[in-house]
Amino acid sequence: MTGLRFLLAGGGTSGHITPALAIADQIRLDHPDAEIRFCGTERGLESILVPRAGYQLTTIRASGLPNKPSPALFRALADFWAGRRQCRRILCEFQPNAVIGTGGYVCSPVIAAAVSLRIPVLLHEQNAFPGRSNRLMARKSQAVCISFPGTETRFPVGTPVFLTGNPVRGSYFSLTRDLARSRLVEQGLVITDKTNLILSMGGSLGSHTINQAVVAFDPDLDFQSENGSNLLVVLAAGHRQYSDVAQQAAGKPWLDIREYIHDLDLLMAAADLVISRSGAMTCAELAALGRPSILVPYPYAAGDHQTFNARALADVGAAILCPDSEMSADYLNKMLPDLLHDSARLEEMGRAAATLARPDAAKAICQKLYEVMM
């Protein structure tokens, strides 16, 4: 197949954007001459991540549906119809062979427009419990790719569902700890092979619980220096909380506070331990890199799906599951010294994580995509 064109939509948070980028990368590998574009919103994280990855982004009007009746519902419906009209014009001009949706409210008008023009549609659902947009659009799609067994029962009867796993970008399967650290040193990060590096993050929007626990954590620096090592905790605080967290971290040289981490693959590969929320894509990336983790599920996620994600890693010994209500500086003070000093346990946790990796997920999704185009 030559001269192919694909439009991808997914946004709001990195959990919807990174799988779309992984699928786009796989399409580019399969068909180097294919033209690939993205649809998103100006305020979503896709406005940064998609151009940064080298893909063209067209923005449309879209907003999320509120959970309860309110004036925001009327605005969301108005945005949906306006976005759908915009998408029809975009699709008529671009004429893609297929449209791929990876979730987030921006997907609804894009998929609705594609269906109205009879363009083949493939959806990808990252979580065990499907998001609202994917549930609404599933019946009108030619294929829905899922990441966990059992998710098919949460779609309408008759939905064409296929188990593929979560697609992760290729760098997550090729990076080693040493290679990642050498690249980070080249970028100016002050670490050595003996540095105990912890990566802490609360998803693309940040986590107040994790931020406060990490900032108040009191490491045993004397033990570190006696053993010829040092501690560095890189904390992605999120845009909304960055200023406050950075101020609280002043005078604590072991803390490196970031608003957002763009080279997440490098820092995750270089880390000895990851402390994080348990979004589906984070868990897939931990598995791809084989990194040990302490996972703190977001307690208000739909269907408590983050606990489901975390248990998948914890059950094989790859992660320690810490409920949000228990994550605190006291918890870290008790847990981290023994864990960081037990390299054998960390290595075993990393090997266990790697057993859950799905390096073929992007290929499987694209194979299904090409089939629905026939």
RAGI-V219781 format. One record per run of one state. SS is the DSSP state (A for helix, B for strand, O for the rest). FROM is the first residue (numbers start at 1). LEN is the number of residues. Records with the same first field share a line. If there is no record, write none. Layout:
# RAGI-V219781
SS=FROM-LEN + FROM-LEN
This chain:
# RAGI-V219781
O=1-4 + 10-4 + 31-4 + 41-5 + 53-3 + 60-11 + 95-3 + 102-4 + 117-3 + 125-7 + 141-2 + 147-4 + 155-6 + 164-7 + 175-2 + 187-9 + 202-6 + 217-4 + 227-4 + 237-5 + 249-6 + 259-5 + 271-2 + 277-3 + 290-3 + 296-6 + 315-4 + 322-2 + 327-2 + 341-2 + 355-6 + 374-1
B=5-5 + 35-6 + 56-4 + 98-4 + 120-5 + 143-4 + 161-3 + 196-6 + 231-6 + 255-4 + 273-4 + 293-3 + 319-3
A=14-17 + 46-7 + 71-24 + 106-11 + 132-9 + 151-4 + 171-4 + 177-10 + 208-9 + 221-6 + 242-7 + 264-7 + 280-10 + 302-13 + 324-3 + 329-12 + 343-12 + 361-13
